[in-house]
Amino acid sequence: MKKVKIIVIILLVILGVTGCAFERDSDVASYNVSKEADSFRVKRRIVFINLRSDSYLFEITGNCSIETDTTDKQLEVICKVGEDKYQKHFLRLSDETTYTVEQLEYSEVSKYDYEIVFKPESIIPIKIETEVGGK
C-alpha cells in the first residue's frame, strides 16, 4: 500500500512537470499580451460591423480591455481615458452584427520574464486618519 502511494505521487509530479514543459511559446505570448491589454498597456481598435449592410457601425480606439459574455451576447469594453479615469461600454451582439479587435502597436512580452504590478490603492488605504496632539 505504501509503495502504491509513493508511485502515484511520483507519477503526479512527473505529469505536473511535463505539462509545464510542453507549453507552446505562442500560448505564453498570447497570455502575456492579454495580461498587458487587461492592464491598459495595449492600444487596440475595436470595430463593430453590420453584416447586412457590410458597413461599420462605430469604432473604439485606445488602451482598452475587452471581455465577452456569451450568455448575454454582450461585449464589455473598458478603456483608460486618463490617469485613474476609465470608461466602460456594453455592446450588444446580434445575428447581424460582429466585431473585430485589432492590436495597433507592438507588445514587448517575454516567455522568460515576468512582472508583478502592485496597485498602491489596494495596499495602502486612500483615507488615512491621523490624530495630532495628545491628552
DAURJO-V630789 format. One record per run of one state. SS is the DSSP state (helix for helix, strand for strand, loop for the rest). FROM is the first residue (numbers start at 1). TO is the last residue. If there is no record, write none. Layout:
ss = {SS & SS}
from = {FROM & FROM}
to = {TO & TO}
This chain:
ss = {loop & helix & loop & helix & loop & strand & loop & strand & loop & strand & loop & strand & loop & strand & loop & helix & loop}
from = {1 & 2 & 22 & 25 & 39 & 43 & 51 & 55 & 70 & 74 & 83 & 85 & 93 & 97 & 104 & 120 & 124}
to = {1 & 21 & 24 & 38 & 42 & 50 & 54 & 69 & 73 & 82 & 84 & 92 & 96 & 103 & 119 & 123 & 135}
